[in-house]
């Protein structure tokens, strides 16, 4: 694993992928490390525009990106020689994209997942999807898992591109791998902390989208701060219950990848999941959200998978179940409120609270 980092490839030229590529390029400049950064996108015309203007106008109009940042629509070109591959594609398309890309991924490359979701059908976390696609036999499974890393935290892309200070968590199976990834994005406005709790970081990052959608509904229905604070707090409790049932560390959920990401996503109008919830409250149907939103709200597809996973492990998640009921038309948005905190009375700090 002791390869030096000379090239970083970021797959996915959406808002988060572009923001992350900018961070890597800025870090390389500030540290004079010589690391090259390439941003890949499937839309050839959009990438051509990025090359011509040095901006990604589709997501960040008027924002100049680092001159050192390269753009390409050629997947082979992006991946060849890349020591770190950052996956910034939607959760539900990760497997398909990775199946195409794996033929050009270097055997030593560290894979970094930015996606926040559970795969429909399999219920796998993104790190598990990566491992399943890249391993070609039992002998290589362990080696592949050691190359997988996840990053999560309060990282709203528009604020990061504006270079507003924030922090996140990079988690890998070993501290060494986590630190290697942290070093390529530790610029003046982004502070990556490291850890080895991949499960906790992933669960915190994906369930908070579901809770944020619920908070967005509350806001769209003009519920006050008491309601939103209650949903956020109990949402963190049910996120923690699920994470611990899967083997996560409790401290992770009270940190940046848990509470930190939850606060940012639930509170900000920049959050696509918060926006999706508000639109639902305003009468937009779940199936019509892609028509009125320019970016993917992962919670819409992730929520049912989270609920299924929770049931499988005997974990109560009333807020998640309420969101699923709305998305599946079993409960009207107007009737959501009684479902949110509908559990039997108990001590807040009791086991499995």
GINORQUI-V973905 format. One record per helix or strand. SS is the DSSP state (hx for helix, st for strand). FROM is the first residue (numbers start at 1). TO is the last residue. Records with the same first field share a line. If there is no record, write none. Layout:
# GINORQUI-V973905
SS: FROM-TO ; FROM-TO
This chain:
# GINORQUI-V973905
st: 7-11 ; 36-40 ; 70-72 ; 84-87 ; 110-113 ; 118-118 ; 125-125 ; 148-153 ; 166-172 ; 190-195
hx: 15-31 ; 44-53 ; 75-79 ; 91-104 ; 126-134 ; 138-145 ; 157-161 ; 175-183 ; 198-220 ; 225-245 ; 250-253 ; 256-267 ; 272-281 ; 286-292 ; 299-312 ; 318-327 ; 333-335 ; 337-340
